[in-house]
Amino acid sequence: MKVFRGKSDELLGFIRDGKPLTRGEKLNLIIQLSIPSILAQITSVVMFFIDQAMVGHLGEKASAACGIVETTTWLFFSLTGAASMGFSVQVAHFIGANDFVKARQVFRHALIVTTILSLVMMFVAVAVARPLPYWLGGGADIARDASLYFLIFSLAIPFFQLNSLAGAMLKCSGNMRIPSLMSIIMCILDVGFNYLLIYQAHLGVMGAAIGSALSAVICGLALGYIAVFRNKMLSLRRVGERFFWVGDYLLNAAKIGLPMAVQSVLMSGAQIVGTMIVAPLGNIAIAANTLGVTAESLCYMPGYGIGEAATTLIGQSMGARRGDLCRSFARMTLFSGMAVMALMGVVMFVFAPEMMALMTPVDAIIDLGARCLRIEAFAEPMFAASIVAVCVCIGAGDTLKPAIISLGSMWFVRLTLAYALSLRYGLVGVWIAMAVELTFRGILLTTRLFKLKIEST
């Protein structure tokens, strides 16, 4: 078997045209779609990793200032992703059915709706920026920098939304390469801007925020241009194609995206509660927790990359009415994700101190963060199962039940355990709770995937 024989575009065409795929060709397609997506996921995390590393060298207060608001920034990121996914899954289905006109119509609706939503999110985020650190349990010593960091992030939300939407549309069309390349460029820009603004202009935490925002603006506009004008399936420069409003596209987007949005709010709310559990443990614990989460994310991003490939493959197979392929791709992507993240768990266990040391010179933070990472390493395979299972369900348009499972696990298992264990074991107890919950969630979602009737539509 030659794993990289043939192009992903050709193999995706086999799905749309009803042609059979061998097991080798399926694996080929999974790999070709996953690798660019994995790179994109990793580089997006590297951007946060770089921010934390550069800010971490300014001291524990600077790390804590970024860390205290980080879970709230994740909330807004996840909302932009939910809004994008509600439309992009429909695009995948229409592309799978070879109906590119309807795919472009959905894209037009998505541009209008997500622009409005992102502006609303921006105004809400700006309004809460000042009191947010106090609400999360931060002290006066970090509140000013934390508020300023979040305010600058807030102003860039529309560009993060454009980046998310354009990237999701391209990925669902089968083009994983361009979003991956733009993520790498964003990372490089972020490094450059951070160096200039943090160290040369001496702006500290504010410089890190401005660097990330500028990177998002540049890459969001570039990715939007490519999706709107250059992609052969999605380009809106079509003579004779008139725009008209179709309410069903919005209803379908709400059906897919709303459970994801509610899940994002409640999951991020749970993460914020988790931050509030950690905050009384002190700045060392806050910094170790934040940097530990950033370091761990480098290990679980491959799972999200394979998951994105699963969403594309399931979505296009559904649109092409290929139920057999849906079931086959679901199993293959699930086990691939678990295998890759099991390996990443080993890497994280072995190199935990070195990963932490890249982001901070403070020995107490390194030691505490490394202990937490080594606990989390054992949960990585089932964490992968939960990630890929959710992405398979998204591609099939099933988002409600996975959202309920994830929320129940997060609120009733992780948070209760985290609070109880933190009283005795501190931050280590919080991470034990996290590892237990991720394993439990992975088991439930894997069971859901195998019970899901993934049929052609």
C-alpha positions as CSV (number, residue, x, y, z in Angstrom):
1,M,0.0,0.0,0.0
2,K,1.3,3.4,-0.9
3,V,-0.1,5.7,1.7
4,F,0.3,8.9,-0.1
5,R,-0.6,7.7,-3.6
6,G,-3.1,10.0,-5.2
7,K,-4.4,13.4,-4.2
8,S,-7.0,14.0,-1.6
9,D,-9.1,16.0,-4.2
10,E,-9.2,12.9,-6.4
11,L,-10.2,10.6,-3.6
12,L,-12.9,13.0,-2.3
13,G,-14.2,13.0,-5.9
14,F,-14.5,9.2,-5.5
15,I,-16.9,9.8,-2.6
16,R,-19.0,12.3,-4.5
17,D,-19.1,10.2,-7.6
18,G,-20.1,7.0,-5.8
19,K,-16.9,5.1,-6.6
20,P,-15.6,2.4,-4.3
21,L,-12.7,3.1,-2.0
22,T,-10.2,0.4,-0.8
23,R,-9.1,0.4,2.8
24,G,-5.7,1.7,1.8
25,E,-7.4,4.6,-0.1
26,K,-9.5,5.4,2.9
27,L,-6.4,5.5,5.2
28,N,-4.7,7.5,2.5
29,L,-7.5,10.1,2.6
30,I,-7.6,10.2,6.4
31,I,-3.8,10.9,6.5
32,Q,-3.8,13.5,3.7
33,L,-6.6,15.4,5.3
34,S,-5.4,15.0,8.9
35,I,-1.7,16.0,8.5
36,P,-2.4,19.6,7.3
37,S,-5.2,19.9,9.9
38,I,-2.9,18.6,12.7
39,L,-0.3,21.1,11.7
40,A,-2.9,23.9,11.7
41,Q,-4.1,22.8,15.2
42,I,-0.6,22.6,16.6
43,T,0.5,25.9,15.2
44,S,-2.6,27.6,16.6
45,V,-1.6,26.3,20.0
46,V,2.0,27.2,19.5
47,M,0.8,30.8,19.1
48,F,-0.7,30.6,22.7
49,F,2.4,28.7,23.8
50,I,4.6,31.5,22.5
51,D,2.5,34.1,24.2
52,Q,2.8,32.3,27.5
53,A,6.5,31.6,27.1
54,M,7.3,35.2,26.3
55,V,5.0,36.6,29.0
56,G,6.2,33.9,31.4
57,H,9.7,35.3,31.3
58,L,8.3,38.5,32.7
59,G,7.4,36.8,35.9
60,E,4.6,34.9,37.7
61,K,2.3,38.0,37.9
62,A,2.4,38.4,34.1
63,S,1.7,34.7,33.6
64,A,-1.2,34.8,36.1
65,A,-2.6,37.9,34.4
66,C,-2.9,36.1,31.0
67,G,-3.9,32.9,32.7
68,I,-6.8,34.3,34.7
69,V,-8.7,35.3,31.5
70,E,-7.6,32.5,29.2
71,T,-10.6,30.3,29.8
72,T,-12.9,33.3,28.9
73,T,-11.0,33.8,25.6
74,W,-11.6,30.1,24.9
75,L,-15.3,30.7,25.4
76,F,-15.4,33.3,22.7
77,F,-13.2,31.2,20.4
78,S,-15.5,28.2,20.8
79,L,-18.5,30.4,20.1
80,T,-17.0,31.6,16.8
81,G,-16.3,27.9,16.0
82,A,-19.8,26.8,16.7
83,A,-21.2,29.6,14.5
84,S,-18.9,28.5,11.7
85,M,-19.6,24.8,12.1
86,G,-23.4,25.3,11.8
87,F,-22.9,26.4,8.2
88,S,-19.8,24.5,7.2
89,V,-21.4,21.1,7.9
90,Q,-24.2,22.0,5.5
91,V,-21.6,23.0,2.9
92,A,-19.9,19.6,3.3
93,H,-23.2,17.9,2.7
94,F,-23.9,19.9,-0.4
95,I,-20.4,19.4,-1.8
96,G,-20.8,15.7,-1.2
97,A,-23.9,15.8,-3.2
98,N,-22.1,17.8,-6.0
99,D,-24.5,20.7,-5.5
100,F,-21.9,23.5,-5.4
101,V,-24.5,26.3,-6.1
102,K,-26.3,25.5,-2.8
103,A,-22.9,25.2,-1.0
104,R,-22.1,28.8,-2.1
105,Q,-25.5,30.0,-1.1
106,V,-24.9,28.6,2.4
107,F,-21.5,30.3,2.5
108,R,-23.1,33.7,1.6
109,H,-25.6,33.2,4.5
110,A,-22.7,32.3,6.8
111,L,-20.7,35.4,6.0
112,I,-23.7,37.7,6.9
113,V,-24.8,35.9,10.0
114,T,-21.4,35.3,11.5
115,T,-20.3,38.9,10.9
116,I,-23.3,40.1,12.9
117,L,-22.8,37.5,15.7
118,S,-19.1,38.4,16.0
119,L,-19.8,42.1,16.4
120,V,-22.3,41.3,19.1
121,M,-19.7,39.1,20.9
122,M,-17.1,41.9,20.5
123,F,-19.3,44.4,22.2
124,V,-20.2,42.0,25.1
125,A,-16.5,41.1,25.6
126,V,-15.5,44.8,25.6
127,A,-18.2,45.5,28.2
128,V,-17.0,42.9,30.7
129,A,-13.2,43.3,30.2
130,R,-12.6,45.5,33.2
131,P,-14.4,43.6,35.9
132,L,-13.6,40.1,34.5
133,P,-10.4,39.4,36.4
134,Y,-12.1,40.2,39.7
135,W,-15.1,38.0,38.8
136,L,-12.7,35.1,38.2
137,G,-11.0,35.5,41.6
138,G,-7.9,37.4,40.5
139,G,-6.2,39.9,42.8
140,A,-5.6,43.6,42.3
141,D,-1.9,42.9,41.5
142,I,-2.8,41.2,38.2
143,A,-6.3,42.7,37.4
144,R,-5.1,45.7,35.3
145,D,-2.9,43.7,32.9
146,A,-5.5,40.9,32.7
147,S,-8.3,43.4,31.8
148,L,-6.1,45.1,29.2
149,Y,-5.1,41.7,27.7
150,F,-8.8,40.7,27.4
151,L,-9.9,44.0,26.0
152,I,-7.4,43.9,23.1
153,F,-8.4,40.3,22.4
154,S,-12.1,41.4,22.4
155,L,-11.5,44.0,19.6
156,A,-10.1,41.2,17.3
157,I,-13.1,38.8,17.7
158,P,-14.6,39.6,14.3
159,F,-11.3,38.7,12.6
160,F,-11.0,35.5,14.7
161,Q,-14.6,34.7,13.5
162,L,-13.6,35.3,9.8
163,N,-10.6,33.1,10.3
164,S,-12.7,30.4,11.8
165,L,-15.4,30.6,9.2
166,A,-13.2,30.7,6.1
167,G,-11.0,27.9,7.5
168,A,-14.0,25.7,8.3
169,M,-15.4,26.3,4.8
170,L,-12.2,25.4,3.1
171,K,-11.7,22.3,5.2
172,C,-15.2,21.0,4.5
173,S,-14.5,21.5,0.8
174,G,-11.5,19.2,1.3
175,N,-8.8,21.9,1.3
176,M,-6.9,21.4,4.5
177,R,-3.6,22.8,3.1
178,I,-4.5,26.5,2.9
179,P,-5.9,26.8,6.5
180,S,-2.8,24.9,7.7
181,L,-0.5,27.3,5.9
182,M,-2.3,30.3,7.2
183,S,-2.1,29.0,10.8
184,I,1.7,28.6,10.4
185,I,1.9,32.2,9.0
186,M,-0.2,33.4,11.9
187,C,2.2,31.7,14.3
188,I,5.3,33.3,12.6
189,L,3.6,36.7,12.7
190,D,2.7,36.3,16.3
191,V,6.4,35.5,17.2
192,G,7.6,38.6,15.3
193,F,5.0,40.9,16.8
194,N,5.5,39.6,20.3
195,Y,9.3,40.1,20.1
196,L,8.9,43.6,18.9
197,L,6.0,44.6,21.2
198,I,7.0,42.7,24.4
199,Y,10.7,43.2,24.4
200,Q,11.6,46.0,22.1
201,A,8.6,48.3,22.8
202,H,8.5,47.1,26.5
203,L,4.7,46.7,26.4
204,G,4.6,43.5,28.4
205,V,1.3,41.7,28.6
206,M,-0.3,44.4,26.4
207,G,2.3,43.7,23.7
208,A,1.4,40.0,23.7
209,A,-2.3,40.8,23.2
210,I,-1.6,43.3,20.4
211,G,0.7,40.8,18.7
212,S,-2.0,38.1,18.7
213,A,-4.7,40.5,17.6
214,L,-2.6,41.8,14.7
215,S,-1.8,38.3,13.6
216,A,-5.5,37.4,13.6
217,V,-6.4,40.5,11.6
218,I,-3.9,39.8,8.9
219,C,-4.5,36.1,8.5
220,G,-8.3,36.4,8.9
221,L,-8.5,38.8,6.0
222,A,-6.2,36.7,3.9
223,L,-8.0,33.4,4.6
224,G,-11.4,35.2,4.0
225,Y,-10.1,36.4,0.6
226,I,-9.0,32.9,-0.4
227,A,-12.3,31.3,0.5
228,V,-14.5,34.0,-1.0
229,F,-12.6,34.7,-4.2
230,R,-10.1,31.9,-5.0
231,N,-11.5,28.5,-4.0
232,K,-13.0,26.8,-7.0
233,M,-16.0,25.3,-5.2
234,L,-16.8,28.2,-2.9
235,S,-15.8,31.4,-4.8
236,L,-18.7,33.8,-4.8
237,R,-17.6,35.6,-8.0
238,R,-20.0,33.7,-10.2
239,V,-21.9,35.3,-13.1
240,G,-25.6,34.8,-12.9
241,E,-25.7,33.4,-9.3
242,R,-28.0,35.7,-7.4
243,F,-28.3,35.8,-3.6
244,F,-31.7,35.1,-2.0
245,W,-32.5,34.5,1.6
246,V,-33.3,30.8,2.5
247,G,-34.6,30.4,6.0
248,D,-33.9,26.7,6.1
249,Y,-30.2,27.3,5.9
250,L,-30.4,29.3,9.1
251,L,-32.6,26.8,10.8
252,N,-30.2,24.0,9.9
253,A,-27.3,26.1,11.1
254,A,-29.1,26.7,14.4
255,K,-29.9,23.0,14.7
256,I,-26.2,22.0,14.3
257,G,-24.6,25.1,15.8
258,L,-26.8,26.0,18.7
259,P,-26.2,22.8,20.8
260,M,-22.5,23.4,20.1
261,A,-22.8,27.0,21.2
262,V,-24.7,26.1,24.4
263,Q,-22.1,23.4,25.0
264,S,-19.3,25.9,24.4
265,V,-20.9,28.4,26.9
266,L,-21.4,25.8,29.6
267,M,-18.1,24.0,29.0
268,S,-16.3,27.3,29.1
269,G,-18.3,28.2,32.1
270,A,-17.1,25.0,33.7
271,Q,-13.6,25.9,32.8
272,I,-14.1,29.3,34.3
273,V,-15.4,27.7,37.5
274,G,-12.3,25.5,37.4
275,T,-10.2,28.6,37.2
276,M,-12.1,29.9,40.3
277,I,-11.2,26.7,42.1
278,V,-7.5,27.1,41.2
279,A,-7.4,30.9,41.9
280,P,-7.4,30.6,45.7
281,L,-4.4,28.3,45.5
282,G,-2.2,31.3,44.6
283,N,-0.3,32.8,41.7
284,I,2.1,29.8,41.4
285,A,-0.9,27.5,41.0
286,I,-2.6,29.8,38.6
287,A,0.5,30.1,36.4
288,A,1.3,26.3,36.6
289,N,-2.3,25.5,35.7
290,T,-2.3,27.9,32.7
291,L,1.1,26.9,31.4
292,G,0.3,23.2,32.0
293,V,-2.9,23.5,29.9
294,T,-1.0,25.2,27.1
295,A,1.7,22.5,27.2
296,E,-0.9,19.7,27.2
297,S,-2.7,21.2,24.3
298,L,0.3,20.6,22.1
299,C,-0.2,16.9,22.7
300,Y,-4.0,16.7,22.1
301,M,-4.1,18.9,19.0
302,P,-3.4,15.9,16.8
303,G,-6.7,14.5,18.0
304,Y,-8.5,17.6,16.9
305,G,-6.7,17.5,13.5
306,I,-7.9,13.9,12.9
307,G,-11.3,15.0,14.2
308,E,-11.5,17.8,11.6
309,A,-10.7,15.3,8.9
310,A,-13.4,13.0,10.3
311,T,-16.0,15.9,10.1
312,T,-15.1,16.5,6.4
313,L,-15.2,12.8,5.5
314,I,-18.4,12.1,7.3
315,G,-20.0,15.3,6.0
316,Q,-19.2,14.6,2.4
317,S,-20.1,10.9,2.7
318,M,-23.4,11.9,4.1
319,G,-24.1,14.3,1.3
320,A,-23.1,11.7,-1.3
321,R,-25.5,9.2,0.4
322,R,-22.6,6.8,1.2
323,G,-23.6,5.3,4.6
324,D,-21.1,2.5,4.2
325,L,-18.3,5.1,4.0
326,C,-19.6,7.0,6.9
327,R,-19.4,4.0,9.2
328,S,-16.0,3.0,8.0
329,F,-14.5,6.5,8.3
330,A,-16.0,6.8,11.8
331,R,-14.2,3.7,13.0
332,M,-10.9,4.4,11.3
333,T,-10.6,8.0,12.4
334,L,-11.5,7.1,16.0
335,F,-8.8,4.4,16.3
336,S,-6.3,6.6,14.5
337,G,-6.8,9.4,16.9
338,M,-6.5,7.2,19.9
339,A,-3.2,5.7,18.7
340,V,-1.6,9.0,17.9
341,M,-2.6,10.6,21.2
342,A,-1.4,7.6,23.2
343,L,2.0,8.2,21.6
344,M,1.7,11.9,22.5
345,G,0.8,11.0,26.0
346,V,4.1,9.1,26.3
347,V,6.0,12.1,25.0
348,M,4.2,14.4,27.5
349,F,5.0,12.1,30.4
350,V,8.7,11.9,29.5
351,F,9.3,15.5,28.7
352,A,6.9,17.3,31.1
353,P,9.6,19.3,32.9
354,E,11.2,20.4,29.6
355,M,7.8,21.5,28.2
356,M,7.1,23.6,31.3
357,A,10.7,25.1,31.3
358,L,10.2,26.4,27.8
359,M,7.5,28.8,29.1
360,T,8.8,29.9,32.5
361,P,12.1,30.1,34.4
362,V,10.3,29.8,37.8
363,D,11.3,26.4,39.3
364,A,8.2,26.2,41.5
365,I,5.9,26.6,38.4
366,I,7.9,24.0,36.4
367,D,7.8,21.4,39.2
368,L,4.1,21.7,39.9
369,G,3.2,21.9,36.2
370,A,5.3,18.8,35.3
371,R,3.5,16.8,38.0
372,C,0.2,17.8,36.6
373,L,1.2,16.9,33.0
374,R,2.4,13.5,34.0
375,I,-1.0,12.7,35.6
376,E,-2.8,13.9,32.5
377,A,-0.7,11.8,30.2
378,F,-2.6,8.6,31.2
379,A,-5.9,10.2,30.0
380,E,-4.8,11.1,26.4
381,P,-6.1,8.0,24.5
382,M,-9.6,8.3,25.8
383,F,-9.4,12.1,25.4
384,A,-8.7,11.4,21.7
385,A,-11.7,9.1,21.6
386,S,-14.0,11.9,22.9
387,I,-12.6,14.4,20.5
388,V,-12.9,12.3,17.4
389,A,-16.3,10.9,18.4
390,V,-17.7,14.4,18.7
391,C,-16.3,15.4,15.3
392,V,-17.8,12.3,13.7
393,C,-21.2,13.2,15.2
394,I,-20.8,16.8,14.0
395,G,-20.2,15.6,10.4
396,A,-23.4,13.6,10.7
397,G,-25.3,16.6,11.9
398,D,-25.8,15.1,15.4
399,T,-24.7,17.6,18.0
400,L,-27.3,17.6,20.8
401,K,-26.6,14.2,22.5
402,P,-22.8,14.6,22.4
403,A,-23.2,18.0,23.9
404,I,-25.3,16.6,26.7
405,I,-22.8,13.9,27.4
406,S,-19.9,16.3,27.5
407,L,-21.7,18.8,29.7
408,G,-22.8,16.2,32.2
409,S,-19.3,14.8,32.4
410,M,-17.7,18.2,32.8
411,W,-20.1,19.6,35.4
412,F,-21.0,16.6,37.5
413,V,-17.7,14.7,37.4
414,R,-14.8,17.0,36.8
415,L,-15.8,20.0,38.8
416,T,-17.1,18.1,41.8
417,L,-14.0,16.0,41.9
418,A,-11.7,19.0,41.3
419,Y,-13.2,20.9,44.2
420,A,-13.1,18.0,46.6
421,L,-9.5,17.0,45.6
422,S,-8.2,20.5,45.5
423,L,-8.9,20.9,49.3
424,R,-6.4,18.2,50.1
425,Y,-4.1,17.9,47.1
426,G,-4.1,21.4,45.7
427,L,-3.6,21.8,41.9
428,V,-2.5,18.2,41.6
429,G,-6.0,17.2,42.8
430,V,-7.6,19.4,40.1
431,W,-5.6,17.6,37.4
432,I,-6.4,14.2,38.8
433,A,-10.1,15.1,38.5
434,M,-9.4,16.3,34.9
435,A,-7.8,13.0,34.0
436,V,-10.6,10.9,35.5
437,E,-13.3,13.0,33.8
438,L,-11.7,12.9,30.3
439,T,-11.4,9.1,30.6
440,F,-15.1,8.8,31.6
441,R,-16.2,11.2,28.9
442,G,-14.2,9.3,26.2
443,I,-15.9,6.0,27.2
444,L,-19.4,7.6,27.0
445,L,-18.8,9.3,23.7
446,T,-17.3,6.2,22.1
447,T,-20.3,4.2,23.2
448,R,-22.5,7.0,21.6
449,L,-20.6,6.8,18.3
450,F,-21.0,3.0,18.0
451,K,-24.7,3.3,18.8
452,L,-25.2,6.2,16.4
453,K,-27.0,5.2,13.2
454,I,-24.7,6.9,10.7
455,E,-26.7,6.4,7.6
456,S,-26.9,8.2,4.2
457,T,-29.2,11.2,4.1
